[in-house]
Amino acid sequence: MDHTSGNILENVMETITENLPKPKSVRFADGENSVSAQMNRLFGRQKSIHNILGGGKSADVLLWKNKKISMGVLSAATAIWVLFEWLEYQFLSLLCFGLGIGMIIQFLWSNASVLVNRSSSEVPRLVIPKELYANIAVFVGAEVNRFLDFLQDVATGKNLKQFIMVVLSLWAAAIIGSWCNFLSVLYFGFVAAHTLPVFYERYEDEVDSFIYSLLGHAQSQYKKIDKDLLSKIPKGNLKGKKIE
């Protein structure tokens, strides 16, 4: 299954990139040594995708360094989304159902020795470490505080363009949230986080060239609109007259 899923992902990526323009490169030769310098990195990026994502185990999972772990994480998220979204299971019902099955298994395990006339064996017990709860709470709290600090820095900063972009992003997220529930938004974001980084890392030159071509086209269209329409709008006199 891992081999098949990996082949499907590679085929999808290759199909998408067939229509992307080829990147422009500049080659410098110095004797026997040659350096191929790719131009126009997206947003002036200097670091690798792995370093941007943190460079740890989470980055390895997002970039599919270990296909078994990445596929397992994505499959678990898909199973949870299917259970709650398609099959319409409720969390409380699913929790009670799972606990009931676990109790039945432990009951049969503990009484199996009596049924087969063998010595009793210790039933394994599931214990969640207390440190796990503390680590999760600290991580979630730190991320929430960092997000709030970012919003407040943008709101109190002098960068009007960044402020408008953040407000528009929140407005777009609110619209998307009205189309589907919070679980679906989390799942689609999770899938995007597990597909877009590895896609960009593998075809970064093609993606950079394609995005810059789109930005150039949008800029040319804006100049055309500004020349034909916006520049012809009369501007009023902002200086008020003195009132005697």
C-alpha positions in Angstrom: 0.0 0.0 0.0 2.9 2.4 0.8 4.5 1.6 -2.6 1.2 2.2 -4.4 0.4 5.4 -2.6 3.9 6.7 -3.3 3.5 5.9 -7.0 0.1 7.7 -7.1 1.6 10.8 -5.5 4.5 10.9 -7.9 2.2 10.4 -10.9 0.0 13.3 -9.7 2.9 15.6 -9.2 4.4 14.7 -12.6 1.0 15.3 -14.3 0.6 18.7 -12.7 4.1 19.8 -13.6 3.8 18.9 -17.3 2.1 22.2 -18.0 4.4 24.3 -15.9 7.0 26.5 -17.7 10.6 25.4 -17.4 12.8 27.5 -15.0 15.4 29.9 -16.3 18.9 29.2 -15.0 22.3 30.9 -15.3 25.4 28.8 -15.5 28.8 30.1 -14.5 32.0 28.2 -15.5 35.3 28.6 -13.8 37.8 26.1 -15.2 36.8 22.6 -14.3 34.2 23.8 -11.6 30.8 24.9 -12.7 27.9 26.3 -10.7 24.3 26.3 -11.9 22.5 29.2 -10.2 18.7 29.1 -10.3 17.2 32.6 -10.4 14.0 34.1 -9.0 13.5 32.0 -5.8 10.0 32.6 -4.5 9.9 35.6 -2.1 13.7 35.8 -2.1 13.9 32.5 -0.2 17.5 31.5 1.0 16.8 28.5 3.2 15.8 25.1 2.2 12.2 23.8 2.6 13.4 21.4 5.3 14.9 24.3 7.4 11.8 26.5 6.9 9.6 23.7 8.3 11.7 23.5 11.4 14.3 20.9 10.3 13.2 18.3 12.8 11.1 15.1 12.7 7.9 17.1 11.8 9.7 18.4 8.7 10.7 14.9 7.8 7.1 13.7 8.1 5.8 16.7 6.0 8.5 16.1 3.3 8.0 12.3 3.2 11.5 11.4 4.2 10.0 8.3 5.7 7.1 7.2 3.5 5.7 4.7 6.0 5.4 7.2 8.9 4.0 10.0 6.6 1.5 7.6 5.0 0.5 6.3 8.5 -0.1 9.9 9.8 -2.1 10.9 6.7 -4.1 7.6 6.8 -5.0 8.1 10.5 -6.1 11.7 9.8 -8.2 10.5 6.8 -9.8 7.7 8.9 -10.7 10.2 11.6 -12.2 12.6 9.1 -14.2 9.8 7.4 -15.6 8.5 10.7 -16.8 12.0 11.9 -17.7 13.6 8.6 -18.9 10.9 6.2 -20.1 8.2 8.7 -21.4 11.0 11.0 -20.1 9.4 14.2 -20.3 11.6 17.3 -17.1 11.8 19.5 -18.9 10.6 22.6 -20.5 7.7 20.9 -17.2 6.7 19.3 -15.3 7.0 22.6 -17.8 4.9 24.5 -17.8 2.3 21.7 -14.0 2.1 21.8 -13.9 1.9 25.6 -16.5 -0.9 25.5 -14.6 -3.0 23.0 -11.4 -2.5 25.1 -13.2 -3.7 28.2 -14.5 -6.7 26.4 -11.0 -7.6 25.1 -9.5 -7.2 28.6 -12.4 -9.3 30.1 -11.8 -12.2 27.7 -8.0 -11.9 28.2 -8.3 -12.1 32.0 -10.7 -15.0 31.9 -9.0 -17.0 29.1 -6.8 -18.8 31.5 -9.8 -20.2 33.4 -11.4 -21.4 30.2 -8.3 -23.2 28.8 -7.1 -24.3 32.3 -3.8 -22.4 32.1 -2.0 -20.2 34.5 -3.3 -16.6 34.6 -1.4 -14.0 32.6 -1.1 -10.3 33.4 -3.5 -8.2 31.4 -1.7 -5.2 29.8 -2.9 -1.9 31.0 -3.0 1.4 29.0 -1.5 4.3 31.0 -1.0 7.7 29.4 2.0 9.6 30.9 1.2 12.8 32.7 4.0 14.5 30.9 2.2 14.1 27.6 -0.7 16.3 28.8 1.7 18.9 30.1 3.7 19.0 26.8 0.5 19.3 24.7 -0.8 22.1 26.9 2.6 24.0 26.7 2.8 23.5 23.0 -0.7 24.7 22.3 -0.4 27.6 24.6 2.9 28.7 23.1 1.4 28.5 19.5 -1.7 30.5 20.5 0.3 33.2 22.2 2.7 33.5 19.2 -0.3 33.8 16.9 -1.9 36.5 19.1 1.5 38.4 19.2 1.7 38.3 15.4 -1.8 39.7 15.0 -1.1 42.5 17.5 2.2 43.3 15.9 0.6 43.6 12.5 -2.3 45.7 13.9 0.1 48.1 15.7 2.8 48.2 13.0 3.3 50.7 10.2 3.1 48.1 7.3 -0.2 48.9 5.7 0.2 46.2 3.0 0.9 43.5 5.6 -2.1 44.6 7.7 -4.4 44.5 4.7 -3.1 41.0 3.7 -3.7 39.6 7.1 -7.2 41.1 7.4 -8.1 39.7 3.9 -6.7 36.3 4.9 -8.9 36.2 8.1 -11.9 37.3 6.0 -11.2 34.5 3.5 -10.8 32.0 6.3 -14.2 33.1 7.8 -15.8 32.5 4.4 -14.3 29.1 4.0 -15.4 28.3 7.5 -19.0 29.1 6.6 -18.8 26.5 3.7 -17.7 23.6 5.8 -17.2 22.7 9.5 -14.1 23.1 11.6 -13.1 19.4 11.3 -13.1 19.5 7.5 -11.0 22.7 7.5 -8.5 21.1 9.8 -8.4 18.0 7.6 -8.0 19.9 4.3 -5.2 22.0 5.9 -3.6 18.8 7.2 -3.6 17.2 3.7 -2.3 20.4 2.2 0.6 20.4 4.7 1.4 16.9 3.8 1.3 17.4 0.0 2.3 21.0 -0.9 5.7 21.1 0.8 7.0 17.9 -0.8 5.5 19.0 -4.1 7.3 22.3 -3.9 10.6 20.8 -2.8 10.6 18.4 -5.8 9.5 20.9 -8.4 10.5 24.2 -6.8 12.0 25.7 -10.0 8.9 25.0 -12.1 6.6 26.3 -9.3 8.7 29.5 -8.8 8.7 30.2 -12.5 4.9 29.6 -12.8 4.1 31.8 -9.8 6.3 34.6 -11.0 4.6 34.4 -14.4 1.2 34.7 -12.8 2.4 37.7 -10.7 3.7 39.3 -13.9 0.4 38.8 -15.7 -1.5 40.2 -12.7 0.8 43.2 -12.6 0.3 43.9 -16.3 -3.4 43.6 -16.0 -3.4 46.1 -13.0 -1.3 48.5 -15.1 -3.8 48.2 -17.9 -6.8 48.9 -15.6 -4.9 51.8 -14.0 -4.2 53.3 -17.4 -7.7 52.8 -18.9 -9.9 53.4 -15.8 -8.3 54.4 -12.6 -6.1 57.2 -14.0 -9.2 58.8 -15.6 -11.0 59.2 -12.3 -10.9 62.8 -11.2 -9.2 63.4 -7.9 -10.9 65.9 -5.5 -9.1 68.7 -3.7 -8.2 67.4 -0.2 -7.4 70.9 1.1 -10.4 72.3 2.8 -11.3 76.0 2.4 -11.0 78.3 5.3 -14.2 79.1 7.0 -14.4 82.8 7.8 
